[in-house]
Amino acid sequence: MVPQEYRRTADALTTMQVNIGYRCNLACRHCHLQCSPTRTESMSRETMRACLDAFDVGDFTTVDITGGAPELHPDLEWFLREWHARGVSPIVRTNLCILIDPEYARFVDLYAELDVQLFASLPYYSSYNVEKIRGKGVFDASIEALQALNAVGYGDRDGQGDTHRITLVFNPSTATLPPSQASLENEYRTRLLKQHGVHFSSLVAITNNPSGRFAEGLNRKNNLATYMKRLFDAFNPDTLEGMMCRTQISVDWQGAVYDCDFNQALGIPIAGEKTIADFARQKQGSRPIVFANHCYGCTAGAGSS
């Protein structure tokens, strides 16, 4: 179903997504990587240096740091300062609630100091839907974190622009496709401002990928085949050109490289099974993309890349 022209990466990769570890203060039921407080996987500083070197060698323009909760990694501040020294404003994917923990609250000011771009998971604008996915108390903690981030310049106030960017990330709490991203963003803006005085820069709506805990939950309810058919039936060829696997790599905590974070979750490495050390030694050219059935999660409806 994917035309040959989209089965290979672009000649120049622009985004390096770096997963620095699977430890998280949450254990969300939709997490494709099955992160939790009991996970111990953590990227070494040596592998972080290889990521920095690979960025310098290649055509990358964006670094996207994820986990787990990246804030739990002892070398996150060092890593961020290394990117800042290169003139790069990295993306960090945060679950927000970690930022109200006294041990990690310092990251609010650090993110602002280094102009880190934040992608913040907030599955809905009300507590019921959020806590259904992420656990009791998470919604209130997330709102408190957003208010703290607003105080240091994150978020667009009344269309006046923002000093630092924070993008909220929505995903459905059920086995359905997300609604219109534009209408969701308007709803979030209205509700969060009215009820909590919270501002943000933009919102993205993503489809739950049929992997990890989300797939396990579907299996328990004998609903995986139904969900896969829903994704298959909603296939949209217009999403192919913008698939993230065409212009990015995903690096795991050991330095293994994947076409995307979902392939990482399923243990499907890039063609040739190269590591980030290979990318650090020499710029890599175009290569075949490794596809599987879960890829329909990125091509359904309006797309999710």
ABEGO torsion letter per residue (X at the ends): XBBAAAABBBABBABBBBBAEABBABBBAABAAGBBAABABBBBAAAAAAAAAAAAABABABBBBBOEBAAABAAAAAAAAAAAAAGBBBBBBBAGAAAABAAAAAAAAAAAAAGBBBBBBBABABAAAAAAAAEBGAAAAAAAAAAAAAAAGBEBBGGAEBABBBBBBBBBABBBBBBBAAAAAAAAAAAAAAAAGBBBABBBBBBBBBBEAAAAAAAAAGAAAAAAAAAAAABBAAAAAABAAAABBBBBAAGBBBABAAAAAAGBBBBGGBBAAAAAABBBBBBBBBBBAAAAAAABEAEAX
